C-alpha cells in the first residue's frame, strides 16, 4: 500500500505498524521520537499496535522542550 | 560547525521573547546545510510555549507539525529550535540537555538576564540522555549587507 512519510510517498507492506515503520525507516534515536498520523499525535505506547492504512500521512518529530534550570 | 542567522531574524526572536516575558518563549529554525559546512538559518518560527512558565518550555506540537510542513514547502530543512531564558544565562540547563533529543539539531538559547543586552548562543547536544555532551557552536549574526 502507499503512504506518505515525511512528505515522501512510500510503498510499504499492508498492515504495517508504526513501530515497524520506525524500524524500516531507520529513524534515529527512536526512543525519543513522536509520531503523527494524519496530523494526530499518537501515544508512544501504541506504536506496536497502531496499524497504518492506505493513504496515511506520517511525520516523525522530536519533542522540543526544556527549561531554565 | 559555523552557523549564520540574519540580524532581522535575531531581532524577531528577541522581540518575541521580550513580549512573552516573564514566560520562556520558543520556536523553531530552518535553513540549509551548505556544502562548505556552514549551517545557514533562513527562517525562524515564533511558536507557542504551551507550558506558559518562566522555567520551562514545550513547543506546541501542532504548531511544530505545521512549521515542518511549511519548511518542506519552502525547500528548507528543520535545523533545530530556539528558546529564551528570561532570567538565566545563555547556556543549556540540565533540563535542556535532558530533552535535547535530536542529535542533528542546533539549540539556540537567548538570555534576557540583561533585558537590554540579549545574548544568543547556539549549541550542539549529543549522547545518551544521562550523559549529554554539549558543544557551543560558532554563531555569526549577519547584517543586511552580509
N, CA and C atoms of all chains as a GROMACS GRO file, in nm:
protein
  645
    1UNK      N    1   0.085  -0.120   0.000
    1UNK     CA    2   0.000   0.000   0.000
    1UNK      C    3   0.088   0.124   0.000
    2UNK      N    4   0.027   0.238  -0.036
    2UNK     CA    5   0.102   0.363  -0.042
    2UNK      C    6   0.070   0.452   0.079
    3UNK      N    7   0.176   0.504   0.140
    3UNK     CA    8   0.160   0.601   0.249
    3UNK      C    9   0.258   0.715   0.222
    4UNK      N   10   0.246   0.821   0.300
    4UNK     CA   11   0.339   0.933   0.286
    4UNK      C   12   0.414   0.949   0.417
    5UNK      N   13   0.545   0.947   0.408
    5UNK     CA   14   0.629   0.958   0.528
    5UNK      C   15   0.718   1.081   0.513
    6UNK      N   16   0.700   1.176   0.601
    6UNK     CA   17   0.782   1.298   0.593
    6UNK      C   18   0.771   1.366   0.458
    7UNK      N   19   0.652   1.362   0.400
    7UNK     CA   20   0.628   1.427   0.272
    7UNK      C   21   0.662   1.343   0.150
    8UNK      N   22   0.718   1.224   0.171
    8UNK     CA   23   0.756   1.139   0.058
    8UNK      C   24   0.663   1.019   0.048
    9UNK      N   25   0.620   0.992  -0.074
    9UNK     CA   26   0.535   0.874  -0.097
    9UNK      C   27   0.620   0.747  -0.083
   10UNK      N   28   0.563   0.648  -0.015
   10UNK     CA   29   0.637   0.524   0.006
   10UNK      C   30   0.543   0.406  -0.019
   11UNK      N   31   0.601   0.298  -0.068
   11UNK     CA   32   0.529   0.171  -0.077
   11UNK      C   33   0.569   0.086   0.043
   12UNK      N   34   0.471   0.045   0.120
   12UNK     CA   35   0.501  -0.039   0.237
   12UNK      C   36   0.408  -0.160   0.236
   13UNK      N   37   0.442  -0.258   0.317
   13UNK     CA   38   0.357  -0.377   0.324
   13UNK      C   39   0.225  -0.342   0.393
   14UNK      N   40   0.121  -0.412   0.353
   14UNK     CA   41  -0.009  -0.390   0.417
   14UNK      C   42   0.002  -0.421   0.566
   15UNK      N   43  -0.079  -0.352   0.643
   15UNK     CA   44  -0.087  -0.376   0.788
   15UNK      C   45   0.043  -0.348   0.863
   16UNK      N   46   0.127  -0.263   0.808
   16UNK     CA   47   0.250  -0.229   0.880
   16UNK      C   48   0.214  -0.144   1.002
   17UNK      N   49   0.285  -0.169   1.111
   17UNK     CA   50   0.260  -0.089   1.232
   17UNK      C   51   0.354   0.031   1.234
   18UNK      N   52   0.323   0.125   1.321
   18UNK     CA   53   0.409   0.243   1.338
   18UNK      C   54   0.548   0.198   1.383
   19UNK      N   55   0.553   0.102   1.476
   19UNK     CA   56   0.683   0.054   1.525
   19UNK      C   57   0.765  -0.006   1.412
   20UNK      N   58   0.700  -0.085   1.326
   20UNK     CA   59   0.772  -0.147   1.214
   20UNK      C   60   0.818  -0.040   1.115
   21UNK      N   61   0.737   0.062   1.096
   21UNK     CA   62   0.777   0.170   1.004
   21UNK      C   63   0.898   0.245   1.060
   22UNK      N   64   0.898   0.269   1.190
   22UNK     CA   65   1.012   0.337   1.254
   22UNK      C   66   1.140   0.258   1.228
   23UNK      N   67   1.129   0.126   1.239
   23UNK     CA   68   1.246   0.041   1.215
   23UNK      C   69   1.285   0.043   1.067
   24UNK      N   70   1.186   0.030   0.982
   24UNK     CA   71   1.211   0.027   0.838
   24UNK      C   72   1.274   0.157   0.789
   25UNK      N   73   1.228   0.267   0.846
   25UNK     CA   74   1.279   0.398   0.804
   25UNK      C   75   1.410   0.433   0.874
   26UNK      N   76   1.456   0.345   0.962
   26UNK     CA   77   1.580   0.366   1.036
   26UNK      C   78   1.580   0.503   1.105
   27UNK      N   79   1.471   0.531   1.174
   27UNK     CA   80   1.458   0.657   1.247
   27UNK      C   81   1.563   0.660   1.359
   28UNK      N   82   1.637   0.771   1.363
   28UNK     CA   83   1.742   0.782   1.465
   28UNK      C   84   1.681   0.807   1.602
   29UNK      N   85   1.750   0.761   1.704
   29UNK     CA   86   1.705   0.772   1.844
   29UNK      C   87   1.552   0.753   1.854
   30UNK      N   88   1.505   0.635   1.811
   30UNK     CA   89   1.360   0.612   1.805
   30UNK      C   90   1.291   0.622   1.941
   31UNK      N   91   1.369   0.604   2.047
   31UNK     CA   92   1.308   0.612   2.180
   31UNK      C   93   1.257   0.753   2.212
   32UNK      N   94   1.304   0.853   2.136
   32UNK     CA   95   1.265   0.991   2.165
   32UNK      C   96   1.170   1.050   2.059
   33UNK      N   97   1.134   0.968   1.962
   33UNK     CA   98   1.057   1.025   1.852
   33UNK      C   99   0.907   1.031   1.886
   34UNK      N  100   0.842   1.133   1.834
   34UNK     CA  101   0.696   1.139   1.842
   34UNK      C  102   0.642   1.124   1.700
   35UNK      N  103   0.524   1.068   1.691
   35UNK     CA  104   0.471   1.032   1.559
   35UNK      C  105   0.331   1.091   1.542
   36UNK      N  106   0.311   1.153   1.427
   36UNK     CA  107   0.175   1.196   1.394
   36UNK      C  108   0.129   1.117   1.272
   37UNK      N  109   0.003   1.077   1.278
   37UNK     CA  110  -0.061   1.009   1.166
   37UNK      C  111  -0.181   1.093   1.127
   38UNK      N  112  -0.179   1.143   1.004
   38UNK     CA  113  -0.286   1.231   0.956
   38UNK      C  114  -0.310   1.347   1.054
   39UNK      N  115  -0.197   1.405   1.097
   39UNK     CA  116  -0.194   1.524   1.183
   39UNK      C  117  -0.245   1.500   1.325
   40UNK      N  118  -0.263   1.375   1.363
   40UNK     CA  119  -0.298   1.342   1.501
   40UNK      C  120  -0.178   1.273   1.565
   41UNK      N  121  -0.138   1.322   1.682
   41UNK     CA  122  -0.024   1.259   1.750
   41UNK      C  123  -0.071   1.132   1.821
   42UNK      N  124   0.007   1.028   1.806
   42UNK     CA  125  -0.033   0.902   1.868
   42UNK      C  126   0.059   0.872   1.987
   43UNK      N  127   0.006   0.802   2.084
   43UNK     CA  128   0.082   0.774   2.206
   43UNK      C  129   0.193   0.674   2.177
   44UNK      N  130   0.311   0.698   2.238
   44UNK     CA  131   0.426   0.610   2.210
   44UNK      C  132   0.398   0.465   2.251
   45UNK      N  133   0.312   0.447   2.350
   45UNK     CA  134   0.279   0.312   2.396
   45UNK      C  135   0.198   0.232   2.295
   46UNK      N  136   0.151   0.300   2.190
   46UNK     CA  137   0.068   0.229   2.091
   46UNK      C  138   0.140   0.206   1.959
   47UNK      N  139   0.270   0.238   1.954
   47UNK     CA  140   0.345   0.222   1.828
   47UNK      C  141   0.339   0.077   1.777
   48UNK      N  142   0.343  -0.017   1.872
   48UNK     CA  143   0.346  -0.159   1.833
   48UNK      C  144   0.212  -0.206   1.778
   49UNK      N  145   0.106  -0.142   1.820
   49UNK     CA  146  -0.028  -0.191   1.783
   49UNK      C  147  -0.100  -0.103   1.680
   50UNK      N  148  -0.047   0.019   1.658
   50UNK     CA  149  -0.114   0.108   1.564
   50UNK      C  150  -0.082   0.065   1.420
   51UNK      N  151  -0.184   0.014   1.354
   51UNK     CA  152  -0.167  -0.035   1.216
   51UNK      C  153  -0.200   0.078   1.118
   52UNK      N  154  -0.110   0.099   1.024
   52UNK     CA  155  -0.129   0.207   0.927
   52UNK      C  156  -0.220   0.164   0.813
   53UNK      N  157  -0.283   0.264   0.752
   53UNK     CA  158  -0.377   0.236   0.643
   53UNK      C  159  -0.328   0.303   0.514
   54UNK      N  160  -0.380   0.256   0.404
   54UNK     CA  161  -0.353   0.316   0.274
   54UNK      C  162  -0.380   0.467   0.281
   55UNK      N  163  -0.283   0.544   0.231
   55UNK     CA  164  -0.303   0.689   0.223
   55UNK      C  165  -0.265   0.766   0.348
   56UNK      N  166  -0.227   0.696   0.456
   56UNK     CA  167  -0.191   0.767   0.578
   56UNK      C  168  -0.072   0.859   0.554
   57UNK      N  169  -0.072   0.970   0.628
   57UNK     CA  170   0.041   1.064   0.622
   57UNK      C  171   0.108   1.064   0.757
   58UNK      N  172   0.234   1.024   0.756
   58UNK     CA  173   0.308   1.006   0.882
   58UNK      C  174   0.422   1.107   0.891
   59UNK      N  175   0.439   1.165   1.010
   59UNK     CA  176   0.553   1.253   1.036
   59UNK      C  177   0.623   1.204   1.162
   60UNK      N  178   0.755   1.204   1.157
   60UNK     CA  179   0.835   1.176   1.276
   60UNK      C  180   0.893   1.308   1.327
   61UNK      N  181   0.864   1.339   1.451
   61UNK     CA  182   0.915   1.464   1.509
   61UNK      C  183   0.979   1.433   1.644
   62UNK      N  184   1.069   1.521   1.683
   62UNK     CA  185   1.125   1.511   1.817
   62UNK      C  186   1.058   1.616   1.904
   63UNK      N  187   1.012   1.573   2.020
   63UNK     CA  188   0.956   1.668   2.116
   63UNK      C  189   1.059   1.777   2.141
   64UNK      N  190   1.014   1.901   2.141
   64UNK     CA  191   1.105   2.012   2.165
   64UNK      C  192   1.065   2.082   2.294
   65UNK      N  193   1.150   2.067   2.395
   65UNK     CA  194   1.121   2.132   2.522
   65UNK      C  195   1.247   2.149   2.602
   66UNK      N  196   1.233   2.218   2.714
   66UNK     CA  197   1.348   2.240   2.800
   66UNK      C  198   1.310   2.326   2.918
   67UNK      N  199   1.410   2.383   2.980
   67UNK     CA  200   1.382   2.465   3.098
   67UNK      C  201   1.499   2.554   3.130
   68UNK      N  202   1.477   2.644   3.223
   68UNK     CA  203   1.581   2.742   3.255
   68UNK      C  204   1.678   2.691   3.361
   69UNK      N  205   1.640   2.582   3.431
   69UNK     CA  206   1.725   2.538   3.543
   69UNK      C  207   1.766   2.392   3.529
   70UNK      N  208   3.089   2.353   1.416
   70UNK     CA  209   3.014   2.397   1.298
   70UNK      C  210   2.988   2.548   1.306
   71UNK      N  211   3.001   2.615   1.192
   71UNK     CA  212   2.970   2.757   1.188
   71UNK      C  213   2.822   2.773   1.150
   72UNK      N  214   2.754   2.862   1.219
   72UNK     CA  215   2.611   2.883   1.196
   72UNK      C  216   2.588   3.031   1.171
   73UNK      N  217   2.504   3.060   1.072
   73UNK     CA  218   2.471   3.201   1.048
   73UNK      C  219   2.321   3.222   1.066
   74UNK      N  220   2.289   3.340   1.116
   74UNK     CA  221   2.148   3.381   1.128
   74UNK      C  222   2.143   3.530   1.095
   75UNK      N  223   2.038   3.570   1.027
   75UNK     CA  224   2.026   3.711   0.989
   75UNK      C  225   1.989   3.796   1.111
   76UNK      N  226   2.040   3.920   1.111
   76UNK     CA  227   2.009   4.011   1.220
   76UNK      C  228   1.858   4.032   1.231
   77UNK      N  229   1.789   4.035   1.118
   77UNK     CA  230   1.643   4.056   1.121
   77UNK      C  231   1.573   3.938   1.191
   78UNK      N  232   1.625   3.817   1.173
   78UNK     CA  233   1.567   3.701   1.241
   78UNK      C  234   1.602   3.702   1.390
   79UNK      N  235   1.726   3.743   1.420
   79UNK     CA  236   1.763   3.761   1.561
   79UNK      C  237   1.668   3.861   1.627
   80UNK      N  238   1.641   3.972   1.559
   80UNK     CA  239   1.553   4.074   1.616
   80UNK      C  240   1.412   4.021   1.639
   81UNK      N  241   1.364   3.939   1.548
   81UNK     CA  242   1.229   3.882   1.564
   81UNK      C  243   1.223   3.793   1.688
   82UNK      N  244   1.327   3.712   1.706
   82UNK     CA  245   1.334   3.625   1.824
   82UNK      C  246   1.337   3.709   1.951
   83UNK      N  247   1.423   3.810   1.949
   83UNK     CA  248   1.440   3.897   2.067
   83UNK      C  249   1.307   3.967   2.102
   84UNK      N  250   1.242   4.022   2.001
   84UNK     CA  251   1.117   4.094   2.026
   84UNK      C  252   1.009   4.000   2.079
   85UNK      N  253   1.002   3.881   2.022
   85UNK     CA  254   0.903   3.783   2.068
   85UNK      C  255   0.933   3.742   2.213
   86UNK      N  256   1.060   3.720   2.242
   86UNK     CA  257   1.099   3.679   2.378
   86UNK      C  258   1.068   3.789   2.480
   87UNK      N  259   1.091   3.913   2.438
   87UNK     CA  260   1.057   4.026   2.529
   87UNK      C  261   0.907   4.030   2.554
   88UNK      N  262   0.831   4.010   2.449
   88UNK     CA  263   0.684   4.014   2.460
   88UNK      C  264   0.632   3.904   2.551
   89UNK      N  265   0.695   3.789   2.545
   89UNK     CA  266   0.647   3.673   2.621
   89UNK      C  267   0.693   3.674   2.768
   90UNK      N  268   0.792   3.758   2.800
   90UNK     CA  269   0.837   3.762   2.939
   90UNK      C  270   0.720   3.788   3.033
   91UNK      N  271   0.716   3.734   3.152
   91UNK     CA  272   0.823   3.659   3.217
   91UNK      C  273   0.833   3.512   3.173
   92UNK      N  274   0.742   3.467   3.085
   92UNK     CA  275   0.748   3.327   3.043
   92UNK      C  276   0.865   3.305   2.946
   93UNK      N  277   0.906   3.182   2.935
   93UNK     CA  278   1.002   3.146   2.830
   93UNK      C  279   0.929   3.152   2.696
   94UNK      N  280   1.002   3.194   2.595
   94UNK     CA  281   0.949   3.194   2.458
   94UNK      C  282   1.026   3.088   2.380
   95UNK      N  283   0.965   3.042   2.268
   95UNK     CA  284   1.031   2.933   2.194
   95UNK      C  285   0.989   2.932   2.048
   96UNK      N  286   1.060   2.854   1.973
   96UNK     CA  287   1.026   2.838   1.831
   96UNK      C  288   1.123   2.745   1.763
   97UNK      N  289   1.115   2.744   1.631
   97UNK     CA  290   1.199   2.655   1.550
   97UNK      C  291   1.282   2.737   1.453
   98UNK      N  292   1.386   2.673   1.401
   98UNK     CA  293   1.467   2.737   1.297
   98UNK      C  294   1.479   2.641   1.179
   99UNK      N  295   1.488   2.701   1.061
   99UNK     CA  296   1.500   2.620   0.939
   99UNK      C  297   1.601   2.685   0.846
  100UNK      N  298   1.654   2.606   0.756
  100UNK     CA  299   1.750   2.662   0.661
  100UNK      C  300   1.814   2.555   0.579
  101UNK      N  301   1.944   2.573   0.554
  101UNK     CA  302   2.017   2.475   0.473
  101UNK      C  303   2.153   2.448   0.538
  102UNK      N  304   2.204   2.328   0.512
  102UNK     CA  305   2.343   2.296   0.545
  102UNK      C  306   2.422   2.309   0.416
  103UNK      N  307   2.506   2.412   0.410
  103UNK     CA  308   2.579   2.439   0.286
  103UNK      C  309   2.693   2.340   0.267
  104UNK      N  310   2.738   2.329   0.141
  104UNK     CA  311   2.848   2.236   0.111
  104UNK      C  312   2.977   2.275   0.180
  105UNK      N  313   2.993   2.406   0.212
  105UNK     CA  314   3.116   2.449   0.280
  105UNK      C  315   3.111   2.425   0.431
  106UNK      N  316   3.006   2.355   0.476
  106UNK     CA  317   2.997   2.318   0.617
  106UNK      C  318   2.925   2.419   0.703
  107UNK      N  319   2.882   2.530   0.643
  107UNK     CA  320   2.811   2.632   0.721
  107UNK      C  321   2.663   2.598   0.728
  108UNK      N  322   2.607   2.609   0.845
  108UNK     CA  323   2.463   2.590   0.863
  108UNK      C  324   2.399   2.729   0.858
  109UNK      N  325   2.315   2.749   0.758
  109UNK     CA  326   2.259   2.882   0.732
  109UNK      C  327   2.111   2.884   0.773
  110UNK      N  328   2.080   2.960   0.875
  110UNK     CA  329   1.940   2.972   0.918
  110UNK      C  330   1.871   3.074   0.827
  111UNK      N  331   1.766   3.030   0.762
  111UNK     CA  332   1.697   3.119   0.668
  111UNK      C  333   1.558   3.159   0.714
  112UNK      N  334   1.505   3.086   0.813
  112UNK     CA  335   1.371   3.121   0.860
  112UNK      C  336   1.358   3.082   1.006
  113UNK      N  337   1.298   3.169   1.085
  113UNK     CA  338   1.270   3.135   1.224
  113UNK      C  339   1.118   3.135   1.245
  114UNK      N  340   1.074   3.049   1.331
  114UNK     CA  341   0.932   3.034   1.362
  114UNK      C  342   0.912   3.071   1.509
  115UNK      N  343   0.818   3.159   1.534
  115UNK     CA  344   0.785   3.203   1.669
  115UNK      C  345   0.661   3.124   1.711
  116UNK      N  346   0.679   3.028   1.800
  116UNK     CA  347   0.571   2.935   1.831
  116UNK      C  348   0.527   2.948   1.977
  117UNK      N  349   0.424   2.876   2.011
  117UNK     CA  350   0.366   2.886   2.145
  117UNK      C  351   0.434   2.793   2.244
  118UNK      N  352   0.470   2.850   2.359
  118UNK     CA  353   0.518   2.768   2.470
  118UNK      C  354   0.396   2.722   2.549
  119UNK      N  355   0.359   2.597   2.532
  119UNK     CA  356   0.235   2.551   2.595
  119UNK      C  357   0.250   2.534   2.746
  120UNK      N  358   0.372   2.546   2.799
  120UNK     CA  359   0.391   2.540   2.945
  120UNK      C  360   0.356   2.675   3.010
  121UNK      N  361   0.374   2.783   2.936
  121UNK     CA  362   0.343   2.919   2.985
  121UNK      C  363   0.404   2.945   3.123
  122UNK      N  364   0.532   2.917   3.138
  122UNK     CA  365   0.602   2.949   3.262
  122UNK      C  366   0.737   3.011   3.230
  123UNK      N  367   0.803   3.063   3.334
  123UNK     CA  368   0.936   3.120   3.315
  123UNK      C  369   1.046   3.017   3.339
  124UNK      N  370   1.006   2.891   3.364
  124UNK     CA  371   1.107   2.789   3.395
  124UNK      C  372   1.110   2.674   3.296
  125UNK      N  373   1.010   2.664   3.211
  125UNK     CA  374   1.004   2.552   3.117
  125UNK      C  375   0.949   2.598   2.983
  126UNK      N  376   0.979   2.518   2.881
  126UNK     CA  377   0.906   2.537   2.756
  126UNK      C  378   0.880   2.404   2.690
  127UNK      N  379   0.766   2.396   2.624
  127UNK     CA  380   0.733   2.285   2.535
  127UNK      C  381   0.669   2.347   2.413
  128UNK      N  382   0.725   2.321   2.298
  128UNK     CA  383   0.668   2.376   2.175
  128UNK      C  384   0.536   2.307   2.144
  129UNK      N  385   0.436   2.387   2.112
  129UNK     CA  386   0.305   2.332   2.076
  129UNK      C  387   0.324   2.231   1.962
  130UNK      N  388   0.292   2.103   1.985
  130UNK     CA  389   0.319   2.003   1.881
  130UNK      C  390   0.245   2.026   1.750
  131UNK      N  391   0.124   2.082   1.758
  131UNK     CA  392   0.050   2.107   1.633
  131UNK      C  393   0.117   2.219   1.553
  132UNK      N  394   0.166   2.322   1.623
  132UNK     CA  395   0.238   2.430   1.554
  132UNK      C  396   0.371   2.376   1.499
  133UNK      N  397   0.432   2.286   1.575
  133UNK     CA  398   0.558   2.224   1.531
  133UNK      C  399   0.536   2.152   1.397
  134UNK      N  400   0.430   2.074   1.393
  134UNK     CA  401   0.398   1.998   1.272
  134UNK      C  402   0.371   2.092   1.154
  135UNK      N  403   0.294   2.197   1.181
  135UNK     CA  404   0.261   2.294   1.075
  135UNK      C  405   0.389   2.360   1.023
  136UNK      N  406   0.479   2.394   1.116
  136UNK     CA  407   0.605   2.460   1.076
  136UNK      C  408   0.690   2.366   0.990
  137UNK      N  409   0.695   2.239   1.027
  137UNK     CA  410   0.774   2.144   0.950
  137UNK      C  411   0.720   2.133   0.807
  138UNK      N  412   0.588   2.135   0.794
  138UNK     CA  413   0.530   2.129   0.660
  138UNK      C  414   0.561   2.255   0.580
  139UNK      N  415   0.562   2.369   0.650
  139UNK     CA  416   0.596   2.495   0.584
  139UNK      C  417   0.741   2.492   0.536
  140UNK      N  418   0.830   2.439   0.620
  140UNK     CA  419   0.972   2.427   0.582
  140UNK      C  420   0.986   2.344   0.454
  141UNK      N  421   0.915   2.235   0.455
  141UNK     CA  422   0.922   2.144   0.339
  141UNK      C  423   0.874   2.216   0.212
  142UNK      N  424   0.764   2.290   0.227
  142UNK     CA  425   0.708   2.362   0.112
  142UNK      C  426   0.806   2.467   0.061
  143UNK      N  427   0.888   2.521   0.150
  143UNK     CA  428   0.983   2.625   0.109
  143UNK      C  429   1.121   2.569   0.075
  144UNK      N  430   1.132   2.437   0.077
  144UNK     CA  431   1.260   2.376   0.043
  144UNK      C  432   1.366   2.392   0.150
  145UNK      N  433   1.322   2.412   0.274
  145UNK     CA  434   1.415   2.428   0.385
  145UNK      C  435   1.416   2.302   0.472
  146UNK      N  436   1.520   2.293   0.551
  146UNK     CA  437   1.538   2.175   0.636
  146UNK      C  438   1.516   2.217   0.782
  147UNK      N  439   1.448   2.134   0.862
  147UNK     CA  440   1.438   2.167   1.005
  147UNK      C  441   1.579   2.157   1.066
  148UNK      N  442   1.624   2.267   1.129
  148UNK     CA  443   1.762   2.268   1.179
  148UNK      C  444   1.772   2.280   1.330
  149UNK      N  445   1.658   2.293   1.398
  149UNK     CA  446   1.666   2.300   1.544
  149UNK      C  447   1.561   2.390   1.604
  150UNK      N  448   1.588   2.433   1.725
  150UNK     CA  449   1.491   2.520   1.791
  150UNK      C  450   1.561   2.633   1.864
  151UNK      N  451   1.482   2.725   1.914
  151UNK     CA  452   1.535   2.832   1.998
  151UNK      C  453   1.440   2.848   2.116
  152UNK      N  454   1.495   2.894   2.228
  152UNK     CA  455   1.409   2.934   2.339
  152UNK      C  456   1.481   3.038   2.422
  153UNK      N  457   1.404   3.107   2.503
  153UNK     CA  458   1.462   3.214   2.584
  153UNK      C  459   1.480   3.167   2.727
  154UNK      N  460   1.580   3.224   2.790
  154UNK     CA  461   1.598   3.213   2.935
  154UNK      C  462   1.574   3.354   2.989
  155UNK      N  463   1.454   3.379   3.044
  155UNK     CA  464   1.422   3.516   3.086
  155UNK      C  465   1.515   3.570   3.195
  156UNK      N  466   1.567   3.481   3.278
  156UNK     CA  467   1.645   3.531   3.391
  156UNK      C  468   1.782   3.465   3.406
  157UNK      N  469   1.810   3.367   3.324
  157UNK     CA  470   1.935   3.290   3.343
  157UNK      C  471   2.023   3.301   3.218
  158UNK      N  472   2.150   3.260   3.231
  158UNK     CA  473   2.244   3.277   3.118
  158UNK      C  474   2.208   3.194   2.996
  159UNK      N  475   2.275   3.227   2.886
  159UNK     CA  476   2.254   3.158   2.759
  159UNK      C  477   2.342   3.033   2.754
  160UNK      N  478   2.298   2.932   2.827
  160UNK     CA  479   2.365   2.802   2.823
  160UNK      C  480   2.262   2.696   2.857
  161UNK      N  481   2.278   2.574   2.804
  161UNK     CA  482   2.176   2.471   2.827
  161UNK      C  483   2.167   2.434   2.975
  162UNK      N  484   2.046   2.437   3.026
  162UNK     CA  485   2.023   2.392   3.163
  162UNK      C  486   2.025   2.239   3.164
  163UNK      N  487   2.019   2.182   3.282
  163UNK     CA  488   2.014   2.036   3.291
  163UNK      C  489   1.891   1.983   3.218
  164UNK      N  490   1.780   2.052   3.232
  164UNK     CA  491   1.658   2.007   3.164
  164UNK      C  492   1.672   2.022   3.012
  165UNK      N  493   1.735   2.132   2.969
  165UNK     CA  494   1.758   2.150   2.825
  165UNK      C  495   1.838   2.032   2.769
  166UNK      N  496   1.942   1.993   2.842
  166UNK     CA  497   2.028   1.884   2.794
  166UNK      C  498   1.950   1.752   2.791
  167UNK      N  499   1.874   1.730   2.895
  167UNK     CA  500   1.799   1.604   2.906
  167UNK      C  501   1.698   1.591   2.792
  168UNK      N  502   1.641   1.705   2.749
  168UNK     CA  503   1.535   1.699   2.649
  168UNK      C  504   1.584   1.730   2.507
  169UNK      N  505   1.716   1.743   2.492
  169UNK     CA  506   1.771   1.770   2.359
  169UNK      C  507   1.787   1.636   2.286
  170UNK      N  508   1.678   1.590   2.228
  170UNK     CA  509   1.674   1.452   2.177
  170UNK      C  510   1.712   1.436   2.030
  171UNK      N  511   1.731   1.548   1.962
  171UNK     CA  512   1.764   1.539   1.820
  171UNK      C  513   1.914   1.566   1.801
  172UNK      N  514   1.990   1.462   1.767
  172UNK     CA  515   2.136   1.480   1.757
  172UNK      C  516   2.179   1.569   1.641
  173UNK      N  517   2.088   1.598   1.548
  173UNK     CA  518   2.124   1.683   1.434
  173UNK      C  519   2.081   1.828   1.454
  174UNK      N  520   2.010   1.854   1.562
  174UNK     CA  521   1.954   1.988   1.581
  174UNK      C  522   2.057   2.085   1.637
  175UNK      N  523   2.036   2.212   1.606
  175UNK     CA  524   2.107   2.320   1.673
  175UNK      C  525   2.010   2.382   1.772
  176UNK      N  526   2.058   2.402   1.895
  176UNK     CA  527   1.973   2.456   2.000
  176UNK      C  528   2.019   2.598   2.032
  177UNK      N  529   1.933   2.694   2.000
  177UNK     CA  530   1.964   2.834   2.028
  177UNK      C  531   1.903   2.874   2.162
  178UNK      N  532   1.980   2.947   2.241
  178UNK     CA  533   1.928   2.997   2.369
  178UNK      C  534   1.954   3.147   2.376
  179UNK      N  535   1.846   3.221   2.396
  179UNK     CA  536   1.855   3.367   2.409
  179UNK      C  537   1.838   3.403   2.556
  180UNK      N  538   1.940   3.461   2.614
  180UNK     CA  539   1.929   3.505   2.754
  180UNK      C  540   1.882   3.649   2.759
  181UNK      N  541   1.782   3.671   2.846
  181UNK     CA  542   1.733   3.806   2.872
  181UNK      C  543   1.768   3.847   3.014
  182UNK      N  544   1.871   3.783   3.070
  182UNK     CA  545   1.912   3.817   3.207
  182UNK      C  546   1.940   3.967   3.217
  183UNK      N  547   2.002   4.020   3.110
  183UNK     CA  548   2.011   4.166   3.096
  183UNK      C  549   1.920   4.200   2.978
  184UNK      N  550   1.803   4.249   3.009
  184UNK     CA  551   1.698   4.263   2.907
  184UNK      C  552   1.741   4.348   2.787
  185UNK      N  553   1.824   4.451   2.812
  185UNK     CA  554   1.867   4.537   2.701
  185UNK      C  555   1.996   4.490   2.636
  186UNK      N  556   2.045   4.378   2.684
  186UNK     CA  557   2.168   4.323   2.628
  186UNK      C  558   2.150   4.173   2.605
  187UNK      N  559   2.062   4.137   2.508
  187UNK     CA  560   2.032   3.995   2.487
  187UNK      C  561   2.155   3.918   2.439
  188UNK      N  562   2.166   3.795   2.485
  188UNK     CA  563   2.280   3.711   2.444
  188UNK      C  564   2.225   3.584   2.380
  189UNK      N  565   2.260   3.564   2.253
  189UNK     CA  566   2.215   3.444   2.181
  189UNK      C  567   2.336   3.355   2.154
  190UNK      N  568   2.323   3.229   2.196
  190UNK     CA  569   2.425   3.129   2.165
  190UNK      C  570   2.359   3.008   2.100
  191UNK      N  571   2.441   2.932   2.030
  191UNK     CA  572   2.392   2.810   1.963
  191UNK      C  573   2.472   2.691   2.013
  192UNK      N  574   2.404   2.580   2.034
  192UNK     CA  575   2.468   2.462   2.092
  192UNK      C  576   2.431   2.336   2.014
  193UNK      N  577   2.525   2.242   2.017
  193UNK     CA  578   2.500   2.108   1.967
  193UNK      C  579   2.500   2.016   2.089
  194UNK      N  580   2.402   1.927   2.096
  194UNK     CA  581   2.392   1.836   2.211
  194UNK      C  582   2.381   1.694   2.157
  195UNK      N  583   2.464   1.604   2.209
  195UNK     CA  584   2.453   1.465   2.165
  195UNK      C  585   2.487   1.371   2.280
  196UNK      N  586   2.463   1.243   2.257
  196UNK     CA  587   2.491   1.143   2.358
  196UNK      C  588   2.365   1.097   2.427
  197UNK      N  589   2.383   1.000   2.513
  197UNK     CA  590   2.268   0.944   2.584
  197UNK      C  591   2.212   1.047   2.683
  198UNK      N  592   2.084   1.028   2.715
  198UNK     CA  593   2.013   1.127   2.796
  198UNK      C  594   2.082   1.154   2.930
  199UNK      N  595   2.144   1.052   2.987
  199UNK     CA  596   2.204   1.067   3.120
  199UNK      C  597   2.340   1.136   3.112
  200UNK      N  598   2.402   1.139   2.995
  200UNK     CA  599   2.538   1.192   2.986
  200UNK      C  600   2.557   1.269   2.856
  201UNK      N  601   2.484   1.376   2.845
  201UNK     CA  602   2.487   1.452   2.720
  201UNK      C  603   2.614   1.536   2.708
  202UNK      N  604   2.667   1.542   2.586
  202UNK     CA  605   2.780   1.629   2.557
  202UNK      C  606   2.728   1.755   2.488
  203UNK      N  607   2.777   1.869   2.534
  203UNK     CA  608   2.732   1.996   2.479
  203UNK      C  609   2.851   2.067   2.415
  204UNK      N  610   2.829   2.116   2.294
  204UNK     CA  611   2.933   2.194   2.227
  204UNK      C  612   2.874   2.328   2.184
  205UNK      N  613   2.943   2.435   2.222
  205UNK     CA  614   2.898   2.567   2.178
  205UNK      C  615   2.945   2.588   2.034
  206UNK      N  616   2.853   2.630   1.949
  206UNK     CA  617   2.886   2.647   1.808
  206UNK      C  618   2.931   2.790   1.780
  207UNK      N  619   3.000   2.807   1.667
  207UNK     CA  620   3.038   2.941   1.624
  207UNK      C  621   2.916   3.004   1.555
  208UNK      N  622   2.867   3.113   1.610
  208UNK     CA  623   2.745   3.176   1.559
  208UNK      C  624   2.776   3.314   1.505
  209UNK      N  625   2.735   3.338   1.381
  209UNK     CA  626   2.752   3.469   1.320
  209UNK      C  627   2.615   3.530   1.297
  210UNK      N  628   2.596   3.651   1.345
  210UNK     CA  629   2.471   3.723   1.319
  210UNK      C  630   2.499   3.820   1.206
  211UNK      N  631   2.432   3.796   1.093
  211UNK     CA  632   2.463   3.869   0.972
  211UNK      C  633   2.377   3.994   0.958
  212UNK      N  634   2.441   4.106   0.927
  212UNK     CA  635   2.367   4.229   0.897
  212UNK      C  636   2.310   4.222   0.756
  213UNK      N  637   2.232   4.320   0.720
  213UNK     CA  638   2.168   4.318   0.587
  213UNK      C  639   2.270   4.323   0.475
  214UNK      N  640   2.389   4.380   0.504
  214UNK     CA  641   2.490   4.392   0.398
  214UNK      C  642   2.569   4.265   0.378
  215UNK      N  643   2.559   4.166   0.471
  215UNK     CA  644   2.638   4.043   0.461
  215UNK      C  645   2.577   3.946   0.361
   0.00000   0.00000   0.00000
